[in-house]
């Protein structure tokens, strides 16, 4: 199995399905990812107002840029 990150669209799907009352397991099945991927995504990117897909994408991009910065 190859590693791939969640897309912007998948983050919006997670948000919508959570609002509709779906479980992490059913959301994961819908997206074709493992249920721990959904749980980790929500836990890692949850803010004061809960999970927000736009905020999640911004946090992910910031973490990627931080990692890309070379160490001296």
Backbone as a printed PyTorch tensor [residue, N CA C, xyz], in Angstrom:
tensor([[[  0.8410,  -1.1710,   0.0000],
         [  0.0000,   0.0000,   0.0000],
         [  0.8920,   1.2420,   0.0000]],

        [[  0.6130,   2.1640,  -0.8640],
         [  1.4330,   3.3670,  -0.9580],
         [  0.8400,   4.4790,  -0.0870]],

        [[  1.7060,   5.3710,   0.3390],
         [  1.3150,   6.4940,   1.1790],
         [  0.8320,   7.6370,   0.3030]],

        [[ -0.2880,   8.2340,   0.6800],
         [ -0.7640,   9.4290,  -0.0030],
         [ -1.5490,  10.2650,   0.9900]],

        [[ -1.4570,  11.5590,   0.8320],
         [ -2.1260,  12.4660,   1.7570],
         [ -3.5630,  12.6990,   1.3270]],

        [[ -4.3610,  13.1220,   2.2800],
         [ -5.7400,  13.4600,   1.9690],
         [ -5.7670,  14.7190,   1.1080]],

        [[ -6.7060,  14.7540,   0.1950],
         [ -6.8520,  15.9180,  -0.6670],
         [ -7.7690,  16.9430,  -0.0080]],

        [[ -7.7870,  18.1160,  -0.5680],
         [ -8.6670,  19.1890,  -0.1010],
         [-10.1260,  18.7260,  -0.1670]],

        [[-10.4860,  18.0460,  -1.2460],
         [-11.8520,  17.5660,  -1.4230],
         [-12.2130,  16.5240,  -0.3720]],

        [[-11.2670,  15.6440,  -0.0560],
         [-11.5240,  14.6280,   0.9600],
         [-11.7390,  15.2710,   2.3290]],

        [[-11.0310,  16.3390,   2.6090],
         [-11.2200,  17.0360,   3.8870],
         [-12.6280,  17.6290,   3.9630]],

        [[-13.1310,  18.1650,   2.8650],
         [-14.5010,  18.6780,   2.8520],
         [-15.5130,  17.5450,   2.9850]],

        [[-15.2120,  16.3820,   2.4070],
         [-16.0900,  15.2240,   2.5580],
         [-16.1300,  14.7770,   4.0150]],

        [[-14.9780,  14.7410,   4.6660],
         [-14.9310,  14.3650,   6.0800],
         [-15.8150,  15.3090,   6.8870]],

        [[-15.6710,  16.5990,   6.6520],
         [-16.4540,  17.6000,   7.3690],
         [-17.9580,  17.3840,   7.1550]],

        [[-18.3530,  17.2270,   5.9080],
         [-19.7700,  17.0510,   5.5970],
         [-20.3490,  15.7800,   6.1890]],

        [[-19.6100,  14.6960,   6.0890],
         [-20.0930,  13.4240,   6.6190],
         [-20.1370,  13.4450,   8.1470]],

        [[-19.1890,  14.1270,   8.7690],
         [-19.2340,  14.2560,  10.2310],
         [-20.4620,  15.0500,  10.6540]],

        [[-20.7510,  16.1300,   9.9280],
         [-21.9320,  16.9450,  10.2310],
         [-23.2190,  16.1430,  10.0610]],

        [[-23.1980,  15.1830,   9.1250],
         [-24.3730,  14.3470,   8.8810],
         [-24.4800,  13.1990,   9.8870]],

        [[-23.4920,  13.0710,  10.7780],
         [-23.5670,  12.0700,  11.8300],
         [-22.9140,  10.7380,  11.5250]],

        [[-22.1100,  10.6740,  10.4740],
         [-21.4330,   9.4280,  10.1200],
         [-20.2850,   9.1550,  11.0930]],

        [[-19.9680,   7.8760,  11.2880],
         [-18.8440,   7.4770,  12.1350],
         [-17.5560,   7.5500,  11.3300]],

        [[-16.4200,   7.5280,  12.0460],
         [-15.1250,   7.5150,  11.3700],
         [-15.0120,   6.3050,  10.4480]],

        [[-15.5460,   5.1700,  10.8860],
         [-15.4750,   3.9510,  10.0790],
         [-16.2310,   4.1100,   8.7700]],

        [[-17.4360,   4.6660,   8.8210],
         [-18.2170,   4.8330,   7.5900],
         [-17.6320,   5.9280,   6.6980]],

        [[-17.0700,   6.9700,   7.2960],
         [-16.4120,   8.0200,   6.5130],
         [-15.2020,   7.4320,   5.7960]],

        [[-14.4180,   6.6400,   6.5300],
         [-13.2320,   6.0090,   5.9430],
         [-13.6140,   5.0970,   4.7910]],

        [[-14.6790,   4.3460,   4.9550],
         [-15.1420,   3.4550,   3.8960],
         [-15.5410,   4.2520,   2.6570]],

        [[-16.2130,   5.3550,   2.8680],
         [-16.6440,   6.2260,   1.7650],
         [-15.4480,   6.8150,   1.0100]],

        [[-14.3880,   7.1720,   1.7480],
         [-13.2080,   7.7920,   1.1390],
         [-12.1950,   6.7770,   0.6290]],

        [[-12.3180,   5.5360,   1.0790],
         [-11.3640,   4.5160,   0.6710],
         [-10.0460,   4.5950,   1.4230]],

        [[-10.1120,   5.0190,   2.6860],
         [ -8.9260,   5.0990,   3.5380],
         [ -9.2090,   4.3370,   4.8300]],

        [[ -8.1870,   4.1330,   5.6490],
         [ -8.3590,   3.4360,   6.9200],
         [ -9.0400,   4.3640,   7.9250]],

        [[ -9.8110,   3.7820,   8.8450],
         [-10.5260,   4.6070,   9.8250],
         [ -9.5740,   5.4130,  10.7100]],

        [[ -8.3640,   4.8900,  10.9510],
         [ -7.4060,   5.6510,  11.7650],
         [ -6.9300,   6.9050,  11.0290]],

        [[ -6.9450,   6.8700,   9.6990],
         [ -6.5680,   8.0500,   8.9100],
         [ -7.5530,   9.1810,   9.1710]],

        [[ -8.8360,   8.8440,   9.2030],
         [ -9.8690,   9.8520,   9.4610],
         [ -9.7430,  10.3710,  10.8910]],

        [[ -9.5900,   9.4700,  11.8410],
         [ -9.4540,   9.8780,  13.2360],
         [ -8.2450,  10.7570,  13.4740]],

        [[ -7.1280,  10.3900,  12.8680],
         [ -5.8920,  11.1650,  13.0050],
         [ -6.0520,  12.5450,  12.3670]],

        [[ -6.6840,  12.5900,  11.2010],
         [ -6.9140,  13.8650,  10.5060],
         [ -7.7380,  14.8100,  11.3710]],

        [[ -8.8100,  14.3040,  11.9420],
         [ -9.6890,  15.1390,  12.7600],
         [ -8.9750,  15.5790,  14.0390]],

        [[ -8.2940,  14.6580,  14.6910],
         [ -7.5970,  14.9760,  15.9410],
         [ -6.4800,  15.9990,  15.7020]],

        [[ -5.7270,  15.8170,  14.6460],
         [ -4.5760,  16.6760,  14.3570],
         [ -4.9990,  18.0860,  13.9410]],

        [[ -6.1430,  18.2070,  13.2980],
         [ -6.5330,  19.4890,  12.7030],
         [ -7.7790,  20.1090,  13.3230]],

        [[ -8.1450,  19.6570,  14.5040],
         [ -9.3200,  20.2080,  15.1760],
         [ -8.9350,  21.5120,  15.8590]],

        [[ -9.7670,  22.5010,  15.7180],
         [ -9.5230,  23.7890,  16.3680],
         [-10.5420,  24.0210,  17.4620]],

        [[-10.6370,  25.2410,  17.9100],
         [-11.5740,  25.5950,  18.9680],
         [-13.0260,  25.3900,  18.5850]],

        [[-13.3250,  25.4920,  17.3060],
         [-14.7000,  25.3220,  16.8310],
         [-14.9130,  23.9650,  16.1790]],

        [[-14.0490,  23.0180,  16.4500],
         [-14.1800,  21.6880,  15.8680],
         [-13.3620,  21.5620,  14.5930]],

        [[-13.6510,  20.5230,  13.8170],
         [-12.9090,  20.2670,  12.5850],
         [-13.4280,  21.1660,  11.4760]],

        [[-12.5450,  21.9020,  10.8630],
         [-12.8760,  22.7700,   9.7240],
         [-11.9270,  22.4260,   8.5800]],

        [[-12.4570,  22.0660,   7.4030],
         [-11.5920,  21.6190,   6.3050],
         [-10.6290,  22.6780,   5.7890]],

        [[-11.0580,  23.9350,   5.7360],
         [-10.1610,  24.9890,   5.2520],
         [ -9.0000,  25.1720,   6.2250]],

        [[ -9.3090,  25.2070,   7.5080],
         [ -8.2760,  25.3290,   8.5320],
         [ -7.3480,  24.1160,   8.4920]],

        [[ -7.9110,  22.9290,   8.2850],
         [ -7.1060,  21.7040,   8.2180],
         [ -6.1200,  21.7720,   7.0610]],

        [[ -6.5770,  22.2640,   5.9160],
         [ -5.6990,  22.3740,   4.7520],
         [ -4.5810,  23.3810,   5.0110]],

        [[ -4.9180,  24.5030,   5.6430],
         [ -3.9070,  25.5190,   5.9530],
         [ -2.8610,  24.9830,   6.9320]],

        [[ -3.3100,  24.2500,   7.9550],
         [ -2.3750,  23.6630,   8.9190],
         [ -1.4690,  22.6380,   8.2480]],

        [[ -2.0340,  21.8340,   7.3620],
         [ -1.2560,  20.8250,   6.6430],
         [ -0.1980,  21.4840,   5.7710]],

        [[ -0.5840,  22.5190,   5.0410],
         [  0.3570,  23.2380,   4.1810],
         [  1.4760,  23.8630,   5.0130]],

        [[  1.1210,  24.4310,   6.1570],
         [  2.1300,  25.0440,   7.0310],
         [  3.1140,  23.9940,   7.5400]],

        [[  2.6140,  22.8200,   7.9190],
         [  3.5010,  21.7460,   8.3870],
         [  4.4130,  21.2670,   7.2690]],

        [[  3.8880,  21.1850,   6.0510],
         [  4.7050,  20.7480,   4.9140],
         [  5.8140,  21.7540,   4.6310]],

        [[  5.5080,  23.0300,   4.6890],
         [  6.5080,  24.0600,   4.4330],
         [  7.5600,  24.0830,   5.5300]],

        [[  7.1550,  23.8420,   6.7540],
         [  8.0880,  23.8030,   7.8670],
         [  9.0740,  22.6570,   7.6990]],

        [[  8.5880,  21.5000,   7.2520],
         [  9.4470,  20.3430,   7.0230],
         [ 10.3860,  20.5690,   5.8560]],

        [[  9.9470,  21.3310,   4.8590],
         [ 10.7420,  21.5450,   3.6510],
         [ 11.9020,  22.5090,   3.8860]],

        [[ 11.8620,  23.2490,   4.9900],
         [ 12.9290,  24.1920,   5.2940],
         [ 14.1810,  23.4250,   5.7070]],

        [[ 15.2910,  23.6150,   4.9890],
         [ 16.5160,  22.8650,   5.3200],
         [ 17.1220,  23.3250,   6.6410]],

        [[ 17.7120,  22.3710,   7.3400],
         [ 18.4050,  22.6920,   8.5870],
         [ 19.8510,  23.0520,   8.2810]],

        [[ 20.3770,  23.9720,   9.0280],
         [ 21.7650,  24.4070,   8.8230],
         [ 22.6650,  23.6980,   9.8050]]])
